[in-house]
Amino acid sequence: MTDWQAIAGQIASALGQRFEPGPARALGGGCINRAALLTDGGERIFVKLNCADRLEMFAAEAAGLEAMAATGSVRVPRPVCTGVAGGEAFVAMEYLELGTRGDSAAAGEQLAAMHRATADRFGWERDNTIGSTPQPNGWQADWPTFWQRQRLGFQLELAARNGYGGRLQRRGERLLAGCPALLGHTPPPALLHGDLWGGNIGYDQRGAPVLFDPAVYYGDREADLAMTELFGGFGPAFHAAYAGAWPLPTGYPVRRTLYNLYHILNHLNLFGSGYLGQAEGMIDRLLAELG
């Protein structure tokens, strides 16, 4: 049973004020964590919970939200604290009432502004997760090497361990060798959300965009844009506004497939063989580009 009293005590310490909430209200919507709302009449705090060994996952999520907030470009839920109570890890953050409709053009402009935050290398200060899959973020000076080793290569290795060998691995190895040829456009290392599908954006009561559930790292900004097109949900106003703020370079459509392959491989590893044909088809198209 969740020790809400202990969690509330840690939240109070982080806030530097009394926090004595009423009964926790369970919230739905997540497939990895449990979630609840705590309120004491003043503060409203959103809490996600998982097994105690998931504390680092929550700490990385909070750090990612802080990094995005520090750009001053996009609104994210303000992290309050992470911790362990009663054998469960938790992350506590600002609770925001969100809807699915709002100013999608502002979302595109704000994402472009966030992408202007850059580093001198690709990666991030810590590893994190993409869904529930580990996401290694060790620093690399070279973008093709980063994508080859720490994105596609990592997912292909997971797939091999999960029993997906044969053609996927043979064709995948050829694609890994071709990454430098496909990624020769020398992008700056931009701060990325990292998991930007339609379920990780919402709009507050005024219609202003809010981003959440990040898998942050510094990489090619096109990787974020590619994922917004993978499952839909962003719309033409979003894409037009982003392009107006910062047009994409030539060759993006091919790189979009390469970047979205990472997420399809991750879905293969998380959800099973229903994604195998899609992954193999994407690899085939990319190999055809290489000639």
N, C-alpha and C positions, 0 to 999 in steps of 0.2 A: 504494500500500500504506500502511495506517495506521501512523503513527509512534508506536507505543505507548510507547516509551521517553521521547519528548518529552512525551507526555501525562502519563505517570507523574511526570515531573519537575515539571510544573506543579501536579499534585495534591499532591505532597510539599510544595511551597512554600506552597500554600494551607493545608494541614494543619499546617504548622510542625513536621513530623517526617519521618522516613524512610518512604518508600513504595516498595517494590521488589516489584511483583506478578509472579506467574507469567504464563503465556500467557493472553491475553484469551479469555474464553468468550463466543461469540456468543449473543445472546438474540433471540428472535422477538417478534412481537406488534404491531409498529408498521408503519404504511403510509407514513410520511413520512421517518423517520430510521432509520439502523442503530443497533443497541444492543449493548452488551457488558458483561460483569462482569469487574472487575479485583479480585483479592484477593492480599494478601501474608501471609495467616495471621492478621492482626489486623484491619485495615480491609477492608471490602468496599465497593467503589465501583461504582455504575451509571453508565455513560457512553453518551451519545447522540451520534451523529456525522451530519454533513451537509456540503454544500459550504461552502467558506470564507466565501462571501457570506451564509451563514445565521447568522453569529455573533450578530447583533443579535436574531434570533429566540430563540436560546438565552439571551442575556443577559436578555431580557424574561421568559422563562419562569422563570429563576432569581429575578428580582426579584419575580415574582408569588408564587412559593413562599415567599419571605421575608416578603412582606406578609401572606400567610395565616398563616404560623407566628407572626408578631408578635402576632396576636390572642389567642394562647394557648387557642384553642377547638378546633382541629382538628389532627390530625397530618398532616404532609406530609413527603416526603423532604427531608432537609436539604441544600441546595445547597452544593457545595464550591468549584467554580470554573468559569469558562468560558474558552475560549481557542481558538487556532488552532495546529495542528501538522501538518506535512507536507501543507499545502494543504487541510486539513479543519478545519471548526469543530466544537467539542465542548462539551457541558455535562457536568460530573461532579457526582454527588450521592450521598447515602447510599443504599445498596442495602437494600431491605426485601423479605423473603419475604412474598408476598401470596397470599391465596386469595380466592374469590368469595363466601364465606359468613362472616357475623359478626353483630354487633349492629347491625342496621339502624335500630332505634329510637335508639340512641346517635348514629348518623350524622345522623338528622333533628334531634335536639337540638343537636348540635354545629354543624351548618350554621346553625341559627337563631341560635346564639351568635355565629358568625362574622359573620353579617349585621348584628349590633348594632354592628360597627365601621363608623363613618360618616365622611364627609367633608362639606365645605360646598358641593361642586359635583359634577357628574356627569362621569365620564371617568376618566383616570388620568394619572400623571406621564410616561408614555411609550406609544407605540403598541406593539401586539404582533400576534399572529396567532391566527386561529381555524381550526384545521387548518393548512393551508399558505397560507390567504388573509390578506392584511394586514387588521388590525383597527384603525381609527383611533380614538384615545381623547382627542382634544383636549377640554379642559375646557369645559363648558357649565353655566350657572346653571339652565337650564330643561330638565326631563326630556323633554317631548314634542319639543323641538327636537333634543336629543341623539339620540333614537331615530329621528326623522325623517331627520336629515342623516347621522349617522355609523353607523347600522345599516341600516335599510331602504333609504334613498336610496343609500347606498354600494353595497349589494348589487345594487340595480336598475341602477345605472350599469355595474357589472361585467357584469351579464346582457346589457345592451344591447351592450356591446363584444364579448361572446361570441356575439352573433347572435340573442339572444332579445328581439325587438322586438314590434311589433304589440300584440295584446290585453294581454299581460303588462304592457307599459309604459304603455298607456293606463289600464288599471285600477289599476296601481300608482301612477300619478301622482294619481289620485283618492284613493287610500288615504293617500298621504303628506299630502295636504291635510287629511285627516280625523284625523290623529294627535292633535292637541290635544283633540279631542272624545273620543277613545277613552282618552286618558291624562290625564284631569283629576283623578286621585285624590291628587296631590301626595305621592309616596313620598319618604322620606329617601334620600340617596345611600348605599347599603349596599355593603360590600365583597363582590364577587361572584367565584365561581370562574370563571364565564363560559363554560365548555364542559362542563357537568355532565351528561354522558350516562353510561350504566352502565359503559362501558369506562374511565372515569376515576375510579372508586372501587374500592377493594379493602379487604381486612381482614387485619391482621397475624396472627401465630400465636396470639395471645390472643383474636382475634375483634374487636379494636378497629378502627374505620374509619380509612382513610387516603385522602386525596384527592391527585390528581396531575394533570399535564398541564393546568394552568390557562390561561385567557385573561382575566386579571384586569382588572377596572375597577370603579368605583363606579357603581351603577345601582339600579334597582328590584329588590328581592330576589325579586319574583315571576318575574323572567326566569330565575333559576336554578331555581326550582321548576317553571316551565313545561318546561324542558328535561328534568328528571327524568321527566316524563310523556310526552315525545315518543317515545322509543324504549324505554321501560320499564326494568326491572331494579332498581327501588328498593323496591317493595312497599308494602303498606298500613301496616306498622309504622313505616316511615320517615315516611310522610306524616302519620300520626296523631301521631307524636312531634313533628314540626315544628309542626303546627297547635296542639298542646298547649302548646308553648313560645312560639309567636308566631302567633296566628291570622291568616289572610289576610283582607283587606278585601273588601267587596262588589264584584262586578264582575270578579273574577279570571278566571272562565272565558273571557270575551271577550278580556281582555288576554293570557291564555295563548296563544290563537291568534295574536295579533299578535306576541308575543315568539318563538314557535316558527317563524313565517314567516321570520324572520331566518336561522335554521339551515337551513330548507328551501331558501331562496334560495342560501345558501352551498353546499349540496349540489348544487343545479342548476349553479352555477358551477364546482364541483370535479369533479362526476361525470357531468354531462350531462342530456339531455332527459328521462330517466326521472323527474325530479322536477318537470317543468314543469306537468303536470296537477295535482299536489298543491299547488304554489304558487298556481296560478290559482284552485283551489277555495278555498283559505284566504282569498285576497283577496276573492273573491266573498262569502264568509260575513261578512267584516268590513265590506264595503261595505253589505251588507244590514242590519247593526247600525246603520250610520250613517243608513239610510233614504233 
